[in-house]
């Protein structure tokens, strides 16, 4: 039996910046603690300021309605302020383009 690892690695592309993401901590908190900048405002999943795109990995939400439509979820949209990592994750930098 293997012990579950309490953290995963987060990555922001295209720059490749990385951060440690604890599974019991939101992605936004983990990114900020890792020194990365990400837009945010309400921190409750309702304002959508932090809306991002999950390129790779899986997240979970502790709230039933995290402010995303089923279509947005299908397209890979996430709200890092209320999203918790399940696996290693890669997000698209909202400032890139």
KOLGU-4560 file (N, C-alpha, C; in nm, 3 decimals, padded with zeros to 5 digits):
<recs>
<n_xx: 00.084 n_yy: -00.118 n_zz: 00.000 ca_xx: 00.000 ca_yy: 00.000 ca_zz: 00.000 c_xx: 00.089 c_yy: 00.124 c_zz: 00.000 mol: A seq: 1 type: UNK>
<n_xx: 00.061 n_yy: 00.216 n_zz: -00.091 ca_xx: 00.141 ca_yy: 00.336 ca_zz: -00.099 c_xx: 00.068 c_yy: 00.452 c_zz: -00.033 mol: A seq: 2 type: UNK>
<n_xx: 00.144 n_yy: 00.539 n_zz: 00.028 ca_xx: 00.086 ca_yy: 00.656 ca_zz: 00.095 c_xx: 00.048 c_yy: 00.760 c_zz: -00.010 mol: A seq: 3 type: UNK>
<n_xx: -00.063 n_yy: 00.826 n_zz: 00.012 ca_xx: -00.105 ca_yy: 00.931 ca_zz: -00.081 c_xx: -00.022 c_yy: 01.056 c_zz: -00.057 mol: A seq: 4 type: UNK>
<n_xx: 00.024 n_yy: 01.115 n_zz: -00.166 ca_xx: 00.103 ca_yy: 01.237 ca_zz: -00.159 c_xx: 00.008 c_yy: 01.354 c_zz: -00.136 mol: A seq: 5 type: UNK>
<n_xx: 00.033 n_yy: 01.439 n_zz: -00.035 ca_xx: -00.060 ca_yy: 01.548 ca_zz: -00.002 c_xx: -00.051 c_yy: 01.669 c_zz: -00.094 mol: A seq: 6 type: UNK>
<n_xx: 00.047 n_yy: 01.670 n_zz: -00.186 ca_xx: 00.058 ca_yy: 01.784 ca_zz: -00.276 c_xx: 00.088 c_yy: 01.737 c_zz: -00.417 mol: A seq: 7 type: UNK>
<n_xx: 00.063 n_yy: 01.824 n_zz: -00.511 ca_xx: 00.090 ca_yy: 01.798 ca_zz: -00.652 c_xx: 00.169 c_yy: 01.916 c_zz: -00.706 mol: A seq: 8 type: UNK>
<n_xx: 00.208 n_yy: 01.906 n_zz: -00.831 ca_xx: 00.280 ca_yy: 02.015 ca_zz: -00.895 c_xx: 00.187 c_yy: 02.088 c_zz: -00.990 mol: A seq: 9 type: UNK>
<n_xx: 00.190 n_yy: 02.220 n_zz: -00.981 ca_xx: 00.115 ca_yy: 02.303 ca_zz: -01.074 c_xx: 00.211 c_yy: 02.368 c_zz: -01.171 mol: A seq: 10 type: UNK>
<n_xx: 00.162 n_yy: 02.393 n_zz: -01.291 ca_xx: 00.244 ca_yy: 02.455 ca_zz: -01.394 c_xx: 00.157 c_yy: 02.556 c_zz: -01.468 mol: A seq: 11 type: UNK>
<n_xx: 00.216 n_yy: 02.668 n_zz: -01.505 ca_xx: 00.146 ca_yy: 02.769 ca_zz: -01.584 c_xx: 00.219 c_yy: 02.783 c_zz: -01.717 mol: A seq: 12 type: UNK>
<n_xx: 00.148 n_yy: 02.762 n_zz: -01.824 ca_xx: 00.205 ca_yy: 02.772 ca_zz: -01.958 c_xx: 00.157 c_yy: 02.899 c_zz: -02.026 mol: A seq: 13 type: UNK>
<n_xx: 00.231 n_yy: 02.960 n_zz: -02.114 ca_xx: 00.345 ca_yy: 02.903 ca_zz: -02.185 c_xx: 00.480 c_yy: 02.924 c_zz: -02.118 mol: A seq: 14 type: UNK>
<n_xx: 00.488 n_yy: 02.997 n_zz: -02.009 ca_xx: 00.618 ca_yy: 03.028 ca_zz: -01.948 c_xx: 00.679 c_yy: 02.912 c_zz: -01.870 mol: A seq: 15 type: UNK>
<n_xx: 00.598 n_yy: 02.815 n_zz: -01.830 ca_xx: 00.650 ca_yy: 02.700 ca_zz: -01.758 c_xx: 00.675 c_yy: 02.724 c_zz: -01.610 mol: A seq: 16 type: UNK>
<n_xx: 00.618 n_yy: 02.831 n_zz: -01.553 ca_xx: 00.634 ca_yy: 02.856 ca_zz: -01.410 c_xx: 00.567 c_yy: 02.743 c_zz: -01.334 mol: A seq: 17 type: UNK>
<n_xx: 00.628 n_yy: 02.701 n_zz: -01.224 ca_xx: 00.572 ca_yy: 02.591 ca_zz: -01.146 c_xx: 00.547 c_yy: 02.635 c_zz: -01.002 mol: A seq: 18 type: UNK>
<n_xx: 00.459 n_yy: 02.560 n_zz: -00.936 ca_xx: 00.427 ca_yy: 02.585 ca_zz: -00.795 c_xx: 00.381 c_yy: 02.454 c_zz: -00.733 mol: A seq: 19 type: UNK>
<n_xx: 00.403 n_yy: 02.441 n_zz: -00.601 ca_xx: 00.350 ca_yy: 02.327 ca_zz: -00.528 c_xx: 00.207 c_yy: 02.357 c_zz: -00.492 mol: A seq: 20 type: UNK>
<n_xx: 00.119 n_yy: 02.260 n_zz: -00.514 ca_xx: -00.023 ca_yy: 02.278 ca_zz: -00.484 c_xx: -00.066 c_yy: 02.168 c_zz: -00.387 mol: A seq: 21 type: UNK>
<n_xx: -00.099 n_yy: 02.207 n_zz: -00.266 ca_xx: -00.150 ca_yy: 02.112 ca_zz: -00.168 c_xx: -00.292 c_yy: 02.076 c_zz: -00.204 mol: A seq: 22 type: UNK>
<n_xx: -00.327 n_yy: 01.951 n_zz: -00.187 ca_xx: -00.460 ca_yy: 01.903 ca_zz: -00.226 c_xx: -00.572 c_yy: 01.963 c_zz: -00.142 mol: A seq: 23 type: UNK>
<n_xx: -00.540 n_yy: 02.016 n_zz: -00.024 ca_xx: -00.643 ca_yy: 02.078 ca_zz: 00.061 c_xx: -00.638 c_yy: 02.230 c_zz: 00.055 mol: A seq: 24 type: UNK>
<n_xx: -00.575 n_yy: 02.284 n_zz: -00.048 ca_xx: -00.558 ca_yy: 02.428 ca_zz: -00.066 c_xx: -00.603 c_yy: 02.464 c_zz: -00.209 mol: A seq: 25 type: UNK>
<n_xx: -00.670 n_yy: 02.578 n_zz: -00.223 ca_xx: -00.713 ca_yy: 02.616 ca_zz: -00.357 c_xx: -00.593 c_yy: 02.645 c_zz: -00.447 mol: A seq: 26 type: UNK>
<n_xx: -00.616 n_yy: 02.631 n_zz: -00.577 ca_xx: -00.509 ca_yy: 02.660 ca_zz: -00.672 c_xx: -00.464 c_yy: 02.805 c_zz: -00.661 mol: A seq: 27 type: UNK>
<n_xx: -00.558 n_yy: 02.897 n_zz: -00.642 ca_xx: -00.521 ca_yy: 03.038 ca_zz: -00.633 c_xx: -00.428 c_yy: 03.062 c_zz: -00.514 mol: A seq: 28 type: UNK>
<n_xx: -00.462 n_yy: 03.007 n_zz: -00.397 ca_xx: -00.375 ca_yy: 03.023 ca_zz: -00.280 c_xx: -00.237 c_yy: 02.962 c_zz: -00.306 mol: A seq: 29 type: UNK>
<n_xx: -00.235 n_yy: 02.845 n_zz: -00.370 ca_xx: -00.107 ca_yy: 02.779 ca_zz: -00.398 c_xx: -00.022 c_yy: 02.861 c_zz: -00.494 mol: A seq: 30 type: UNK>
<n_xx: -00.086 n_yy: 02.917 n_zz: -00.597 ca_xx: -00.011 ca_yy: 02.999 ca_zz: -00.693 c_xx: 00.045 c_yy: 03.123 c_zz: -00.625 mol: A seq: 31 type: UNK>
<n_xx: -00.036 n_yy: 03.189 n_zz: -00.544 ca_xx: 00.011 ca_yy: 03.309 ca_zz: -00.475 c_xx: 00.125 c_yy: 03.277 c_zz: -00.380 mol: A seq: 32 type: UNK>
<n_xx: 00.115 n_yy: 03.166 n_zz: -00.307 ca_xx: 00.224 ca_yy: 03.128 ca_zz: -00.217 c_xx: 00.351 c_yy: 03.094 c_zz: -00.294 mol: A seq: 33 type: UNK>
<n_xx: 00.334 n_yy: 03.050 n_zz: -00.419 ca_xx: 00.449 ca_yy: 03.018 ca_zz: -00.503 c_xx: 00.504 c_yy: 03.140 c_zz: -00.576 mol: A seq: 34 type: UNK>
<n_xx: 00.447 n_yy: 03.258 n_zz: -00.550 ca_xx: 00.497 ca_yy: 03.380 ca_zz: -00.609 c_xx: 00.442 c_yy: 03.412 c_zz: -00.748 mol: A seq: 35 type: UNK>
<n_xx: 00.342 n_yy: 03.340 n_zz: -00.792 ca_xx: 00.283 ca_yy: 03.364 ca_zz: -00.923 c_xx: 00.167 c_yy: 03.463 c_zz: -00.912 mol: A seq: 36 type: UNK>
<n_xx: 00.150 n_yy: 03.543 n_zz: -01.013 ca_xx: 00.038 ca_yy: 03.637 ca_zz: -01.015 c_xx: -00.075 c_yy: 03.579 c_zz: -01.097 mol: A seq: 37 type: UNK>
<n_xx: -00.197 n_yy: 03.591 n_zz: -01.046 ca_xx: -00.316 ca_yy: 03.543 ca_zz: -01.114 c_xx: -00.428 c_yy: 03.641 c_zz: -01.077 mol: A seq: 38 type: UNK>
<n_xx: -00.512 n_yy: 03.680 n_zz: -01.171 ca_xx: -00.618 ca_yy: 03.775 ca_zz: -01.138 c_xx: -00.718 c_yy: 03.713 c_zz: -01.040 mol: A seq: 39 type: UNK>
<n_xx: -00.765 n_yy: 03.793 n_zz: -00.945 ca_xx: -00.864 ca_yy: 03.743 ca_zz: -00.848 c_xx: -00.938 c_yy: 03.860 c_zz: -00.786 mol: A seq: 40 type: UNK>
<n_xx: -01.053 n_yy: 03.828 n_zz: -00.728 ca_xx: -01.131 ca_yy: 03.929 ca_zz: -00.660 c_xx: -01.209 c_yy: 03.868 c_zz: -00.544 mol: A seq: 41 type: UNK>
<n_xx: -01.317 n_yy: 03.796 n_zz: -00.572 ca_xx: -01.409 ca_yy: 03.754 ca_zz: -00.466 c_xx: -01.362 c_yy: 03.635 c_zz: -00.382 mol: A seq: 42 type: UNK>
<n_xx: -01.287 n_yy: 03.544 n_zz: -00.443 ca_xx: -01.241 ca_yy: 03.422 ca_zz: -00.378 c_xx: -01.355 c_yy: 03.330 c_zz: -00.334 mol: A seq: 43 type: UNK>
<n_xx: -01.470 n_yy: 03.343 n_zz: -00.399 ca_xx: -01.583 ca_yy: 03.255 ca_zz: -00.366 c_xx: -01.643 c_yy: 03.188 c_zz: -00.490 mol: A seq: 44 type: UNK>
<n_xx: -01.581 n_yy: 03.206 n_zz: -00.606 ca_xx: -01.629 ca_yy: 03.141 ca_zz: -00.727 c_xx: -01.743 c_yy: 03.210 c_zz: -00.797 mol: A seq: 45 type: UNK>
<n_xx: -01.775 n_yy: 03.332 n_zz: -00.756 ca_xx: -01.890 ca_yy: 03.398 ca_zz: -00.818 c_xx: -01.855 c_yy: 03.512 c_zz: -00.913 mol: A seq: 46 type: UNK>
<n_xx: -01.745 n_yy: 03.581 n_zz: -00.894 ca_xx: -01.714 ca_yy: 03.698 ca_zz: -00.979 c_xx: -01.649 c_yy: 03.658 c_zz: -01.111 mol: A seq: 47 type: UNK>
<n_xx: -01.584 n_yy: 03.543 n_zz: -01.115 ca_xx: -01.521 ca_yy: 03.488 ca_zz: -01.235 c_xx: -01.394 c_yy: 03.562 c_zz: -01.278 mol: A seq: 48 type: UNK>
<n_xx: -01.343 n_yy: 03.650 n_zz: -01.194 ca_xx: -01.220 ca_yy: 03.723 ca_zz: -01.227 c_xx: -01.104 c_yy: 03.627 c_zz: -01.249 mol: A seq: 49 type: UNK>
<n_xx: -01.098 n_yy: 03.519 n_zz: -01.174 ca_xx: -00.985 ca_yy: 03.426 ca_zz: -01.181 c_xx: -01.003 c_yy: 03.317 c_zz: -01.287 mol: A seq: 50 type: UNK>
<n_xx: -01.110 n_yy: 03.323 n_zz: -01.364 ca_xx: -01.140 ca_yy: 03.219 ca_zz: -01.464 c_xx: -01.016 c_yy: 03.185 c_zz: -01.546 mol: A seq: 51 type: UNK>
<n_xx: -00.986 n_yy: 03.057 n_zz: -01.553 ca_xx: -00.870 ca_yy: 03.011 ca_zz: -01.629 c_xx: -00.902 c_yy: 02.885 c_zz: -01.707 mol: A seq: 52 type: UNK>
<n_xx: -00.804 n_yy: 02.838 n_zz: -01.780 ca_xx: -00.819 ca_yy: 02.717 ca_zz: -01.860 c_xx: -00.725 c_yy: 02.610 c_zz: -01.809 mol: A seq: 53 type: UNK>
<n_xx: -00.782 n_yy: 02.496 n_zz: -01.778 ca_xx: -00.704 ca_yy: 02.380 ca_zz: -01.734 c_xx: -00.661 c_yy: 02.304 c_zz: -01.859 mol: A seq: 54 type: UNK>
<n_xx: -00.531 n_yy: 02.303 n_zz: -01.885 ca_xx: -00.477 ca_yy: 02.236 ca_zz: -02.002 c_xx: -00.461 c_yy: 02.087 c_zz: -01.975 mol: A seq: 55 type: UNK>
<n_xx: -00.421 n_yy: 02.056 n_zz: -01.851 ca_xx: -00.393 ca_yy: 01.917 ca_zz: -01.815 c_xx: -00.419 c_yy: 01.900 c_zz: -01.666 mol: A seq: 56 type: UNK>
<n_xx: -00.469 n_yy: 01.782 n_zz: -01.629 ca_xx: -00.490 ca_yy: 01.751 ca_zz: -01.488 c_xx: -00.637 c_yy: 01.752 c_zz: -01.451 mol: A seq: 57 type: UNK>
<n_xx: -00.660 n_yy: 01.740 n_zz: -01.322 ca_xx: -00.797 ca_yy: 01.732 ca_zz: -01.270 c_xx: -00.808 c_yy: 01.814 c_zz: -01.142 mol: A seq: 58 type: UNK>
<n_xx: -00.921 n_yy: 01.885 n_zz: -01.128 ca_xx: -00.949 ca_yy: 01.960 ca_zz: -01.007 c_xx: -01.084 c_yy: 01.916 c_zz: -00.952 mol: A seq: 59 type: UNK>
<n_xx: -01.109 n_yy: 01.954 n_zz: -00.828 ca_xx: -01.239 ca_yy: 01.926 ca_zz: -00.765 c_xx: -01.287 c_yy: 02.055 c_zz: -00.700 mol: A seq: 60 type: UNK>
<n_xx: -01.417 n_yy: 02.059 n_zz: -00.675 ca_xx: -01.476 ca_yy: 02.174 ca_zz: -00.606 c_xx: -01.548 c_yy: 02.125 c_zz: -00.483 mol: A seq: 61 type: UNK>
<n_xx: -01.542 n_yy: 02.200 n_zz: -00.375 ca_xx: -01.613 ca_yy: 02.163 ca_zz: -00.253 c_xx: -01.751 c_yy: 02.224 c_zz: -00.249 mol: A seq: 62 type: UNK>
<n_xx: -01.783 n_yy: 02.307 n_zz: -00.348 ca_xx: -01.915 ca_yy: 02.368 ca_zz: -00.356 c_xx: -01.989 c_yy: 02.304 c_zz: -00.473 mol: A seq: 63 type: UNK>
<n_xx: -02.121 n_yy: 02.298 n_zz: -00.464 ca_xx: -02.198 ca_yy: 02.234 ca_zz: -00.569 c_xx: -02.198 c_yy: 02.315 c_zz: -00.698 mol: A seq: 64 type: UNK>
<n_xx: -02.206 n_yy: 02.447 n_zz: -00.688 ca_xx: -02.213 ca_yy: 02.531 ca_zz: -00.807 c_xx: -02.098 c_yy: 02.630 c_zz: -00.805 mol: A seq: 65 type: UNK>
<n_xx: -01.987 n_yy: 02.599 n_zz: -00.873 ca_xx: -01.872 ca_yy: 02.689 ca_zz: -00.869 c_xx: -01.875 c_yy: 02.802 c_zz: -00.971 mol: A seq: 66 type: UNK>
<n_xx: -01.990 n_yy: 02.841 n_zz: -01.023 ca_xx: -01.996 ca_yy: 02.955 ca_zz: -01.114 c_xx: -01.954 c_yy: 02.926 c_zz: -01.256 mol: A seq: 67 type: UNK>
<n_xx: -01.954 n_yy: 02.799 n_zz: -01.295 ca_xx: -01.920 ca_yy: 02.760 ca_zz: -01.432 c_xx: -02.037 c_yy: 02.686 c_zz: -01.496 mol: A seq: 68 type: UNK>
<n_xx: -02.061 n_yy: 02.715 n_zz: -01.622 ca_xx: -02.165 ca_yy: 02.642 ca_zz: -01.694 c_xx: -02.112 c_yy: 02.504 c_zz: -01.732 mol: A seq: 69 type: UNK>
<n_xx: -02.199 n_yy: 02.409 n_zz: -01.762 ca_xx: -02.152 ca_yy: 02.277 ca_zz: -01.807 c_xx: -02.064 c_yy: 02.289 c_zz: -01.932 mol: A seq: 70 type: UNK>
<n_xx: -02.096 n_yy: 02.383 n_zz: -02.020 ca_xx: -02.016 ca_yy: 02.403 ca_zz: -02.141 c_xx: -01.876 c_yy: 02.451 c_zz: -02.107 mol: A seq: 71 type: UNK>
<n_xx: -01.868 n_yy: 02.545 n_zz: -02.012 ca_xx: -01.736 ca_yy: 02.595 ca_zz: -01.971 c_xx: -01.652 c_yy: 02.484 c_zz: -01.908 mol: A seq: 72 type: UNK>
<n_xx: -01.716 n_yy: 02.402 n_zz: -01.825 ca_xx: -01.643 ca_yy: 02.290 ca_zz: -01.764 c_xx: -01.591 c_yy: 02.196 c_zz: -01.872 mol: A seq: 73 type: UNK>
<n_xx: -01.675 n_yy: 02.168 n_zz: -01.972 ca_xx: -01.636 ca_yy: 02.079 ca_zz: -02.082 c_xx: -01.520 c_yy: 02.137 c_zz: -02.162 mol: A seq: 74 type: UNK>
<n_xx: -01.511 n_yy: 02.270 n_zz: -02.169 ca_xx: -01.402 ca_yy: 02.337 ca_zz: -02.241 c_xx: -01.275 c_yy: 02.347 c_zz: -02.159 mol: A seq: 75 type: UNK>
<n_xx: -01.279 n_yy: 02.305 n_zz: -02.032 ca_xx: -01.160 ca_yy: 02.308 ca_zz: -01.947 c_xx: -01.150 c_yy: 02.431 c_zz: -01.859 mol: A seq: 76 type: UNK>
<n_xx: -01.255 n_yy: 02.512 n_zz: -01.853 ca_xx: -01.251 ca_yy: 02.631 ca_zz: -01.768 c_xx: -01.252 c_yy: 02.590 c_zz: -01.620 mol: A seq: 77 type: UNK>
<n_xx: -01.176 n_yy: 02.662 n_zz: -01.540 ca_xx: -01.172 ca_yy: 02.640 ca_zz: -01.395 c_xx: -01.173 c_yy: 02.775 c_zz: -01.324 mol: A seq: 78 type: UNK>
<n_xx: -01.213 n_yy: 02.772 n_zz: -01.200 ca_xx: -01.206 ca_yy: 02.890 ca_zz: -01.113 c_xx: -01.105 c_yy: 02.858 c_zz: -01.003 mol: A seq: 79 type: UNK>
<n_xx: -00.979 n_yy: 02.899 n_zz: -01.021 ca_xx: -00.874 ca_yy: 02.864 ca_zz: -00.926 c_xx: -00.901 c_yy: 02.906 c_zz: -00.782 mol: A seq: 80 type: UNK>
<n_xx: -00.986 n_yy: 03.007 n_zz: -00.760 ca_xx: -01.011 ca_yy: 03.051 ca_zz: -00.623 c_xx: -01.090 c_yy: 02.948 c_zz: -00.542 mol: A seq: 81 type: UNK>
<n_xx: -01.158 n_yy: 02.857 n_zz: -00.610 ca_xx: -01.237 ca_yy: 02.754 ca_zz: -00.539 c_xx: -01.206 c_yy: 02.613 c_zz: -00.590 mol: A seq: 82 type: UNK>
<n_xx: -01.105 n_yy: 02.600 n_zz: -00.677 ca_xx: -01.067 ca_yy: 02.469 ca_zz: -00.732 c_xx: -00.951 c_yy: 02.411 c_zz: -00.652 mol: A seq: 83 type: UNK>
<n_xx: -00.964 n_yy: 02.283 n_zz: -00.618 ca_xx: -00.860 ca_yy: 02.211 ca_zz: -00.545 c_xx: -00.799 c_yy: 02.107 c_zz: -00.639 mol: A seq: 84 type: UNK>
<n_xx: -00.667 n_yy: 02.095 n_zz: -00.644 ca_xx: -00.605 ca_yy: 01.999 ca_zz: -00.735 c_xx: -00.626 c_yy: 01.855 c_zz: -00.688 mol: A seq: 85 type: UNK>
<n_xx: -00.650 n_yy: 01.769 n_zz: -00.784 ca_xx: -00.660 ca_yy: 01.625 ca_zz: -00.757 c_xx: -00.532 c_yy: 01.557 c_zz: -00.808 mol: A seq: 86 type: UNK>
<n_xx: -00.482 n_yy: 01.608 n_zz: -00.920 ca_xx: -00.361 ca_yy: 01.556 ca_zz: -00.983 c_xx: -00.269 c_yy: 01.674 c_zz: -01.014 mol: A seq: 87 type: UNK>
<n_xx: -00.152 n_yy: 01.648 n_zz: -01.069 ca_xx: -00.070 ca_yy: 01.757 ca_zz: -01.121 c_xx: -00.155 c_yy: 01.833 c_zz: -01.221 mol: A seq: 88 type: UNK>
<n_xx: -00.141 n_yy: 01.964 n_zz: -01.224 ca_xx: -00.223 ca_yy: 02.046 ca_zz: -01.312 c_xx: -00.137 c_yy: 02.141 c_zz: -01.395 mol: A seq: 89 type: UNK>
<n_xx: -00.187 n_yy: 02.172 n_zz: -01.514 ca_xx: -00.125 ca_yy: 02.273 ca_zz: -01.599 c_xx: -00.235 c_yy: 02.370 c_zz: -01.639 mol: A seq: 90 type: UNK>
<n_xx: -00.212 n_yy: 02.499 n_zz: -01.614 ca_xx: -00.307 ca_yy: 02.604 ca_zz: -01.648 c_xx: -00.249 c_yy: 02.695 c_zz: -01.754 mol: A seq: 91 type: UNK>
<n_xx: -00.336 n_yy: 02.753 n_zz: -01.835 ca_xx: -00.294 ca_yy: 02.852 ca_zz: -01.934 c_xx: -00.286 c_yy: 02.987 c_zz: -01.864 mol: A seq: 92 type: UNK>
<n_xx: -00.176 n_yy: 03.057 n_zz: -01.882 ca_xx: -00.155 ca_yy: 03.189 ca_zz: -01.823 c_xx: -00.258 c_yy: 03.287 c_zz: -01.879 mol: A seq: 93 type: UNK>
<n_xx: -00.341 n_yy: 03.348 n_zz: -01.792 ca_xx: -00.443 ca_yy: 03.441 ca_zz: -01.842 c_xx: -00.383 c_yy: 03.570 c_zz: -01.897 mol: A seq: 94 type: UNK>
<n_xx: -00.257 n_yy: 03.598 n_zz: -01.867 ca_xx: -00.192 ca_yy: 03.719 ca_zz: -01.915 c_xx: -00.121 c_yy: 03.696 c_zz: -02.047 mol: A seq: 95 type: UNK>
<n_xx: -00.109 n_yy: 03.570 n_zz: -02.090 ca_xx: -00.040 ca_yy: 03.538 ca_zz: -02.217 c_xx: -00.137 c_yy: 03.556 c_zz: -02.333 mol: A seq: 96 type: UNK>
<n_xx: -00.089 n_yy: 03.603 n_zz: -02.442 ca_xx: -00.162 ca_yy: 03.616 ca_zz: -02.570 c_xx: -00.123 c_yy: 03.738 c_zz: -02.643 mol: A seq: 97 type: UNK>
</recs>
